[in-house]
């Protein structure tokens, strides 16, 4: 894989994680317990998927 594709993949990954974190922060600031749990679960699932895609240990 070319270095450019690797950098692009990492950039997209960071943007996706940032989006998940922003959604979680929003739910926390509004103190919506159900939404907090859902957003936290989404963040964890996204992290695991990204970890597998990038083959990180």
N, CA and C atoms as a LAMMPS dump frame, in Angstrom:
ITEM: TIMESTEP
0
ITEM: NUMBER OF ATOMS
171
ITEM: BOX BOUNDS ff ff ff
-5.0000000000000000e+02 5.0000000000000000e+02
-5.0000000000000000e+02 5.0000000000000000e+02
-5.0000000000000000e+02 5.0000000000000000e+02
ITEM: ATOMS id mol type element x y z
1 1 1 N 0.854 -1.183 0
2 1 2 C 0 0 0
3 1 3 C 0.892 1.235 0
4 2 1 N 0.566 2.166 -0.838
5 2 2 C 1.353 3.39 -0.903
6 2 3 C 1.174 4.2 0.374
7 3 1 N 2.185 4.952 0.713
8 3 2 C 2.16 5.753 1.934
9 3 3 C 0.991 6.734 1.917
10 4 1 N 0.654 7.265 0.735
11 4 2 C -0.459 8.207 0.632
12 4 3 C -1.77 7.542 1.046
13 5 1 N -1.993 6.311 0.602
14 5 2 C -3.218 5.59 0.961
15 5 3 C -3.259 5.307 2.462
16 6 1 N -2.118 5.011 3.046
17 6 2 C -2.05 4.754 4.486
18 6 3 C -2.395 6.018 5.258
19 7 1 N -1.818 7.129 4.843
20 7 2 C -2.083 8.408 5.51
21 7 3 C -3.557 8.779 5.366
22 8 1 N -4.115 8.576 4.19
23 8 2 C -5.515 8.882 3.947
24 8 3 C -6.422 8.02 4.82
25 9 1 N -6.089 6.758 4.949
26 9 2 C -6.873 5.846 5.779
27 9 3 C -6.814 6.272 7.251
28 10 1 N -5.645 6.651 7.713
29 10 2 C -5.495 7.107 9.095
30 10 3 C -6.263 8.402 9.311
31 11 1 N -6.199 9.312 8.337
32 11 2 C -6.932 10.572 8.439
33 11 3 C -8.436 10.311 8.526
34 12 1 N -8.955 9.45 7.688
35 12 2 C -10.379 9.118 7.719
36 12 3 C -10.764 8.468 9.039
37 13 1 N -9.892 7.638 9.545
38 13 2 C -10.119 6.977 10.824
39 13 3 C -10.207 7.991 11.96
40 14 1 N -9.289 8.933 11.978
41 14 2 C -9.295 9.952 13.028
42 14 3 C -10.541 10.831 12.951
43 15 1 N -10.97 11.136 11.737
44 15 2 C -12.18 11.936 11.569
45 15 3 C -13.411 11.179 12.072
46 16 1 N -13.465 9.89 11.804
47 16 2 C -14.578 9.063 12.272
48 16 3 C -14.595 8.986 13.795
49 17 1 N -13.429 8.774 14.392
50 17 2 C -13.35 8.744 15.855
51 17 3 C -13.732 10.084 16.466
52 18 1 N -13.276 11.173 15.85
53 18 2 C -13.62 12.509 16.348
54 18 3 C -15.12 12.729 16.309
55 19 1 N -15.757 12.269 15.265
56 19 2 C -17.207 12.404 15.144
57 19 3 C -17.923 11.629 16.251
58 20 1 N -17.472 10.422 16.509
59 20 2 C -18.067 9.604 17.58
60 20 3 C -17.88 10.275 18.939
61 21 1 N -16.715 10.83 19.166
62 21 2 C -16.426 11.501 20.432
63 21 3 C -17.293 12.748 20.587
64 22 1 N -17.467 13.51 19.509
65 22 2 C -18.315 14.704 19.563
66 22 3 C -19.757 14.343 19.893
67 23 1 N -20.259 13.267 19.295
68 23 2 C -21.621 12.827 19.581
69 23 3 C -21.759 12.399 21.04
70 24 1 N -20.752 11.708 21.553
71 24 2 C -20.775 11.296 22.956
72 24 3 C -20.722 12.513 23.873
73 25 1 N -19.866 13.466 23.569
74 25 2 C -19.776 14.688 24.376
75 25 3 C -21.099 15.438 24.393
76 26 1 N -21.769 15.474 23.257
77 26 2 C -23.064 16.15 23.169
78 26 3 C -24.097 15.46 24.058
79 27 1 N -24.128 14.151 24.01
80 27 2 C -25.066 13.393 24.845
81 27 3 C -24.771 13.594 26.325
82 28 1 N -23.493 13.633 26.671
83 28 2 C -23.097 13.835 28.065
84 28 3 C -23.511 15.233 28.53
85 29 1 N -23.286 16.234 27.689
86 29 2 C -23.624 17.601 28.081
87 29 3 C -25.128 17.774 28.279
88 30 1 N -25.923 16.994 27.542
89 30 2 C -27.38 17.056 27.695
90 30 3 C -27.888 16.108 28.775
91 31 1 N -26.984 15.283 29.287
92 31 2 C -27.281 14.329 30.361
93 31 3 C -28.38 13.337 29.973
94 32 1 N -28.332 12.876 28.722
95 32 2 C -29.273 11.867 28.241
96 32 3 C -28.642 10.493 28.421
97 33 1 N -29.041 9.812 29.484
98 33 2 C -28.39 8.552 29.85
99 33 3 C -28.452 7.514 28.739
100 34 1 N -29.618 7.33 28.147
101 34 2 C -29.755 6.318 27.092
102 34 3 C -28.885 6.666 25.888
103 35 1 N -28.871 7.932 25.52
104 35 2 C -28.056 8.381 24.39
105 35 3 C -26.566 8.255 24.711
106 36 1 N -26.196 8.523 25.956
107 36 2 C -24.797 8.38 26.374
108 36 3 C -24.341 6.941 26.189
109 37 1 N -25.168 6.006 26.655
110 37 2 C -24.81 4.589 26.53
111 37 3 C -24.706 4.167 25.069
112 38 1 N -25.643 4.632 24.253
113 38 2 C -25.617 4.288 22.831
114 38 3 C -24.383 4.863 22.146
115 39 1 N -24.066 6.118 22.431
116 39 2 C -22.898 6.761 21.812
117 39 3 C -21.592 6.131 22.292
118 40 1 N -21.544 5.754 23.564
119 40 2 C -20.341 5.094 24.092
120 40 3 C -20.152 3.74 23.409
121 41 1 N -21.256 3.016 23.248
122 41 2 C -21.183 1.729 22.554
123 41 3 C -20.713 1.928 21.11
124 42 1 N -21.256 2.943 20.429
125 42 2 C -20.837 3.234 19.049
126 42 3 C -19.346 3.554 18.972
127 43 1 N -18.861 4.326 19.941
128 43 2 C -17.441 4.686 19.969
129 43 3 C -16.57 3.445 20.136
130 44 1 N -16.95 2.568 21.042
131 44 2 C -16.188 1.342 21.271
132 44 3 C -16.217 0.452 20.028
133 45 1 N -17.393 0.301 19.421
134 45 2 C -17.519 -0.524 18.213
135 45 3 C -16.683 0.053 17.071
136 46 1 N -16.703 1.372 16.939
137 46 2 C -15.916 2.029 15.89
138 46 3 C -14.43 1.814 16.132
139 47 1 N -14.004 1.972 17.379
140 47 2 C -12.597 1.755 17.716
141 47 3 C -12.172 0.323 17.376
142 48 1 N -12.991 -0.642 17.75
143 48 2 C -12.644 -2.042 17.473
144 48 3 C -12.563 -2.317 15.977
145 49 1 N -13.516 -1.758 15.221
146 49 2 C -13.504 -1.947 13.772
147 49 3 C -12.255 -1.336 13.155
148 50 1 N -11.924 -0.139 13.59
149 50 2 C -10.734 0.539 13.072
150 50 3 C -9.473 -0.218 13.453
151 51 1 N -9.436 -0.687 14.673
152 51 2 C -8.277 -1.456 15.14
153 51 3 C -8.064 -2.686 14.259
154 52 1 N -9.145 -3.356 13.917
155 52 2 C -9.042 -4.536 13.058
156 52 3 C -8.626 -4.149 11.637
157 53 1 N -9.214 -3.07 11.111
158 53 2 C -8.891 -2.644 9.756
159 53 3 C -7.424 -2.239 9.623
160 54 1 N -6.904 -1.561 10.635
161 54 2 C -5.519 -1.115 10.584
162 54 3 C -4.552 -2.161 11.124
163 55 1 N -5.112 -3.281 11.582
164 55 2 C -4.334 -4.389 12.116
165 55 3 C -3.414 -3.947 13.244
166 56 1 N -4.006 -3.254 14.216
167 56 2 C -3.255 -2.803 15.389
168 56 3 C -3.436 -3.796 16.521
169 57 1 N -2.452 -3.893 17.365
170 57 2 C -2.554 -4.791 18.537
171 57 3 C -2.745 -4.003 19.791
